[in-house]
Amino acid sequence: MNATILPNNENHYPVLLNEIISIISPQNGGTFIDCTLGQGGYSKAFLKFNNTKVIAIDRDFDCKTIAKKIEEVHKERFLFFHKKFSDIDKIKIENSKIKAIIFDLGYSYTQIKDPNKGLSFESKGNLNMRMGLNNFSANEVINKLSQKDLELIFKYFGEDKDSKIISKKIVEQRVKSNLNTEHLVRIINSVKKKNYKIHNATKIFQAIRIFVNKEISELVYGLINATKILDIDGILLTVSFHSLEDKIIKYFFKSLSEEKKISRYFPEEKNHNKLFKLLSKRPIVPSQKEISVNKPSRSAKLRYVIKKKKISNFEHDFLKKFSKLLEIESLSNKL
């Protein structure tokens, strides 16, 4: 879940950057947390404005090099932490009022094409997909988990209708030899008809990547812990790229922005103690102009809320809502 999408090696395009700047107003100064430094597109853009300070986070080891270059230019205004963004509440922030926290959940071109990370179905050799600070790889997932476990991962994290058949074939084939990236792609292609819109392996690889990097719990606890440290009138902003992420974000923002009935027995009595102010239920999406320059941005959805209250124990309903997904993620305890 790291950083911005990059369509080629020469140009860097932070997705929906103009829209984000118009929402968080770095021109007026303030401290911003960039939860996915990636190629540094957002952080560098915010630092172009005077009186801004950026605290950046990323789990990817390669981001340390990018962070070091930014630090050399903005020594007093930029801090980097090599952490998962779910640990945002563990970062020591001294005397800084947080104006906005930004999550960009996309992957950069350089990350996708990095053969060592093995995120792409075009990669060769051993399955990996670790983004950093991981306990296991895709190789262990595919070659060790049961057919039923794999089916659940593919079904819920990849939303793939062929999950059962693919997981069955994987278990049958791995008896002969340890499966690598090419083996997995061949298995998927043997099950699916040719898809001219997306590669046959897209959803299965997405599911494995989400599972390996625990992207569900990262997002769920990242949102919860970011909310806890955000100041009143601070902005929580996300850019997501697939429906599962957007579903989680949409529910979190909407459920904590609504006036809820205190009891079904007293329908007129409502709880007016809303945590967030939600300005629009609809996401902001890239313009046709941006998509023409950066085609992968077409799936991006920007959502944001403004924190209006300090409320404790707000996460119970949210955790319950997505308990099934978190339960599937916990299958990793078998590895």
QUIRAFEN-V339886 format. One record per helix or strand of 3 or more residues. SS is the DSSP state (h for helix, s for strand). FROM is the first residue (numbers start at 1). TO is the last residue. If there is no record, write none. Layout:
[[SS:FROM:TO] [SS:FROM:TO]]
//
This chain:
[[h:17:24] [h:26:28] [s:30:34] [h:41:47] [s:52:57] [h:63:73] [s:78:81] [h:85:90] [s:98:104] [h:109:113] [h:138:144] [h:147:157] [h:163:173] [h:181:191] [h:202:212] [h:215:229] [s:235:240] [h:243:255] [h:288:293] [h:295:299] [s:301:307] [h:316:321] [h:323:334]]
//
